[in-house]
Amino acid sequence: MAEPPSLRERTRRAVRAEITETAMRLFAENGFDATTVDQIATSSGISRRSFFHYFGSKEDLVLGDTEALGETVRAALEARPAEEPAWAAIRAAFLALHAEKGMETDGLTVARMYHEAPSLRARHLEKHLRWQVLLAPDIQRRLGLPDSATPDPRARAFVAAALACLDAAVDAWCESDGAADPVQLFDDAVAALRA
């Protein structure tokens, strides 16, 4: 059984959550680009330096720890049955991320911010490039491609296509104001690619 988080870790999580809540309110009021780190820090009752103790940038505040999220998806992908086809396996891995992050109302706010803030869109694309490297080895094996020191371009292209389907699904979900089913939207995007 895992040990419960320490008091220090629980306090850190609580402070991160409070800063995030304050920032999201400011982003909603002023827009992402118009909101500064100094405004977030002041409204949170912390110094600018303390803000950077908890977050690397205001983009990281919105996107979360993209490295940790990527590792979550990779672990979910690698945990899938070895004989499972690549599309089914990556879909299941993305569903694990969906279950962890949830698609609550804040998800709509974040999706809208991607459209309005070029810096968020750029950071999101950086995340996709890192995730290609993380996920490609397992996909390479599932596609029956030989092992290689660096991911095969076909496996990276596969992951890039799956991530593009995920983005298209989230965009359509956002445009529906959360009414559409994001999982069905993803499945529809994949079906169009595979047709």
C-alpha positions in Angstrom: 0.0 0.0 0.0 1.3 3.4 -0.9 2.2 5.9 1.8 -0.1 8.9 2.1 1.5 12.2 0.9 3.5 14.1 3.6 2.1 17.2 5.2 4.6 19.2 3.1 3.4 17.6 -0.1 -0.3 18.1 0.8 0.4 21.8 1.5 2.3 22.2 -1.8 -0.7 20.7 -3.6 -3.1 23.0 -1.8 -1.1 26.1 -2.7 -0.7 25.0 -6.3 -4.5 24.4 -6.5 -5.2 27.9 -5.0 -2.8 29.6 -7.4 -4.3 27.7 -10.3 -7.9 28.7 -9.2 -6.8 32.4 -8.9 -5.1 32.3 -12.3 -8.1 30.7 -14.1 -10.3 33.4 -12.7 -8.0 36.1 -13.9 -7.7 34.4 -17.3 -11.4 34.3 -17.6 -11.7 38.0 -16.6 -8.8 39.4 -18.6 -7.7 36.8 -21.1 -4.7 34.6 -21.0 -2.2 36.9 -22.8 -3.4 40.0 -20.8 -2.9 38.3 -17.4 0.7 38.6 -16.1 2.5 36.4 -13.7 2.8 39.4 -11.3 -1.0 39.7 -11.3 -1.4 36.0 -10.5 1.1 36.2 -7.8 -0.3 39.3 -6.2 -3.9 38.0 -6.3 -2.7 34.7 -4.8 -0.9 36.5 -2.0 2.5 35.3 -3.0 5.7 36.8 -4.5 6.7 36.4 -8.1 9.6 34.3 -7.0 7.2 32.0 -5.1 5.0 31.6 -8.2 8.1 30.2 -10.1 8.7 27.8 -7.2 5.3 26.2 -8.1 5.2 26.7 -11.8 7.7 27.2 -14.6 5.5 29.6 -16.5 1.9 30.6 -16.8 1.6 28.2 -19.7 2.6 25.4 -17.4 -0.1 26.5 -15.0 -2.7 25.9 -17.6 -1.3 22.8 -19.4 -0.1 21.0 -16.2 3.0 18.9 -16.0 3.2 17.8 -19.6 6.1 15.4 -18.9 4.2 13.6 -16.1 1.0 13.5 -18.3 3.1 12.0 -21.1 4.5 9.4 -18.8 0.9 8.6 -17.7 -0.1 8.0 -21.3 3.0 6.0 -22.0 2.5 3.7 -18.9 -1.1 3.2 -19.9 -0.1 2.4 -23.5 2.6 -0.1 -22.3 0.1 -1.7 -19.9 -2.2 -2.7 -22.8 -2.2 -6.3 -24.0 0.8 -6.9 -26.2 -1.3 -8.3 -29.1 -3.7 -5.3 -29.1 -3.7 -3.3 -32.4 -2.0 0.1 -32.3 -5.2 2.2 -32.7 -7.1 0.3 -30.0 -4.1 0.6 -27.6 -3.5 4.3 -28.1 -7.2 5.0 -27.8 -7.2 3.2 -24.4 -4.1 5.1 -23.3 -5.8 8.4 -24.2 -8.9 7.3 -22.3 -6.7 6.7 -19.2 -5.6 10.3 -19.5 -9.2 11.5 -20.0 -10.2 9.6 -16.8 -7.3 11.2 -14.8 -7.8 14.7 -16.0 -11.5 14.6 -16.6 -13.4 16.8 -19.0 -15.0 19.1 -16.5 -16.0 22.7 -17.1 -12.4 23.9 -16.6 -11.5 21.7 -19.5 -13.8 23.9 -21.7 -12.1 27.0 -20.4 -8.6 25.6 -21.2 -9.7 24.5 -24.6 -11.0 28.0 -25.4 -7.7 29.5 -24.2 -5.7 27.3 -26.7 -7.6 29.1 -29.5 -7.0 32.6 -28.1 -3.4 32.4 -26.8 -0.6 31.6 -29.3 1.9 30.9 -26.5 -0.4 28.1 -25.2 -0.8 26.7 -28.7 3.0 26.7 -29.2 3.5 24.9 -25.8 0.9 22.4 -26.7 2.7 21.6 -29.9 5.9 21.2 -28.0 4.1 18.7 -25.8 3.0 16.7 -28.9 6.6 16.5 -30.2 7.8 15.1 -26.8 4.9 12.7 -26.6 5.8 11.3 -30.1 9.1 10.3 -28.8 7.6 8.8 -25.6 4.8 6.8 -27.3 6.5 5.8 -30.6 8.5 2.8 -29.3 5.4 0.9 -28.2 3.5 1.8 -31.3 6.5 0.8 -33.4 6.4 -2.7 -31.8 2.6 -2.9 -32.3 3.0 -2.0 -36.0 5.4 -4.8 -36.4 8.3 -2.5 -37.3 11.9 -3.6 -36.3 13.5 -2.2 -33.2 15.7 0.9 -33.8 17.8 3.2 -31.7 15.5 6.1 -32.5 11.8 5.9 -33.1 10.9 4.8 -36.7 9.4 7.8 -38.6 6.3 5.7 -39.4 5.6 5.1 -35.6 6.1 8.8 -35.0 3.8 9.7 -37.8 1.2 7.3 -36.3 1.4 9.0 -32.9 1.3 12.4 -34.5 -1.9 11.4 -36.4 -3.4 10.1 -33.2 -2.6 13.3 -31.3 -4.1 15.3 -34.2 -7.3 13.3 -33.9 -7.3 14.0 -30.2 -6.9 17.7 -30.8 -9.6 17.7 -33.4 -11.9 16.0 -30.9 -11.2 18.4 -28.2 -11.7 21.4 -30.6 -15.0 20.0 -31.7 -16.0 19.3 -28.1 -15.1 22.9 -27.2 -17.1 24.3 -30.2 -20.1 22.2 -29.0 -19.8 24.0 -25.6 -19.2 20.6 -24.0 -22.4 19.0 -25.4 -20.7 16.5 -27.8 -19.0 13.3 -26.6 -15.2 13.8 -26.9 -14.6 10.1 -27.1 -17.0 9.7 -30.0 -15.4 12.7 -31.7 -12.0 11.1 -31.3 -13.4 7.8 -32.7 -14.9 9.6 -35.7 -11.6 11.4 -36.4 -9.7 8.1 -36.3 -12.3 6.5 -38.6 -11.9 9.2 -41.1 -8.1 8.7 -41.2 -8.5 4.9 -41.5 -11.1 5.1 -44.3 
